[in-house]
């Protein structure tokens, strides 16, 4: 008991530290949810000292703590964050976000067979995923980097039920519950699980409504529509939809018919995320440039006028380089596409299914040299910094010369005379 008292005395001095860590993690998650168009409620807390003391007294009966370090190792939720999702099926999206922005040490998926409930249940109980995480080194908040926090992800309904059950069953301040009370809690759990099914049906109904609409006006509609399009596929990486959502800020609404054509060109076998593929497909579309959508897109990133002009020119070069490479690997693209689907659309430049490895294929076919591949990879990294990461790389005169020369070289290799001449005219216009 003396050890626990000493720990609580020390923890009282550290309470604000854990509260601040929980707030930092909460803010990072909320930022990603907003950018990616995911509906959820995020809350945070540091464990209350009085509640913690009661917990330690009970756990000490089993653990028999020998020193303060053992207590710190045992209690992993001194800083706690709760993500309450509107739609339970979006737990996969949260898993992707959490693994991307934090250093995940342990992931626990509930229900599991290791936990023995305190009473016999008819229903399956708690459905959630818990993560023990640390801030990544690049977070530049050195004071908090090596401290664990726990993130709990579940639906809004499941969190509400678990809060009630946990306080009544596992923290029975008013005495042990009767069999009738436990049966009622189990019954409520059944209603919650039914409610989660209803939430998933609601999500599907929203996607079906968007399917019938001609435009998408809301970032949440867009994310929900993309998620429902691919949710039945395994190991799908959705990526950061913020850049795609950024189109919703443009002067025109997002045409769903065009979005469907873009989505049909996504290659689920490619290692690139769906969001990054979509962004590449959109920017490589000629109508994107012709309708000044690129200018609108860049303006929403709050860059300087000089940077915007330089980036626009660089991206136009890259678009031609990418398109000419697609022509040179079109046979591979056709093989990897579903032969029952038409991949060539009626819209200009929207012809090829996404293929991230096209440049490696060009090397294998000896169309480009290893040195040219190195240059292309360097140029692609610059382009990704601009488009995917919002960074403003220092584009040198050599970079412009390299991308112009490689693009010109690849265009010369395109066998179709009409397409080759069209690409040459576009290159000369830059």
HELIX and SHEET records of a PDB file:
HELIX    1   1 UNK A    2  UNK A   36  1                                  35    
HELIX    2   2 UNK A   49  UNK A   63  1                                  15    
HELIX    3   3 UNK A   68  UNK A   74  1                                   7    
HELIX    4   4 UNK A   88  UNK A   90  5                                   3    
HELIX    5   5 UNK A   91  UNK A  101  1                                  11    
HELIX    6   6 UNK A  137  UNK A  139  5                                   3    
HELIX    7   7 UNK A  142  UNK A  144  5                                   3    
HELIX    8   8 UNK A  156  UNK A  165  1                                  10    
HELIX    9   9 UNK A  166  UNK A  170  3                                   5    
HELIX   10  10 UNK A  179  UNK A  212  1                                  34    
HELIX   11  11 UNK A  219  UNK A  230  1                                  12    
HELIX   12  12 UNK A  242  UNK A  245  1                                   4    
HELIX   13  13 UNK A  246  UNK A  249  5                                   4    
HELIX   14  14 UNK A  256  UNK A  264  1                                   9    
HELIX   15  15 UNK A  274  UNK A  283  1                                  10    
HELIX   16  16 UNK A  286  UNK A  290  1                                   5    
HELIX   17  17 UNK A  293  UNK A  299  1                                   7    
HELIX   18  18 UNK A  305  UNK A  328  1                                  24    
HELIX   19  19 UNK A  330  UNK A  336  1                                   7    
HELIX   20  20 UNK A  358  UNK A  364  1                                   7    
HELIX   21  21 UNK A  370  UNK A  387  1                                  18    
HELIX   22  22 UNK A  397  UNK A  413  1                                  17    
HELIX   23  23 UNK A  417  UNK A  428  1                                  12    
SHEET    1   A 5 UNK A  40  UNK A  46  0                                        
SHEET    2   A 5 UNK A  79  UNK A  85 -1                                        
SHEET    3   A 5 UNK A 149  UNK A 155  1                                        
SHEET    4   A 5 UNK A 128  UNK A 135 -1                                        
SHEET    5   A 5 UNK A 102  UNK A 110 -1                                        
SHEET    1   B 2 UNK A 215  UNK A 216  0                                        
SHEET    2   B 2 UNK A 254  UNK A 255 -1                                        
END                                                                             
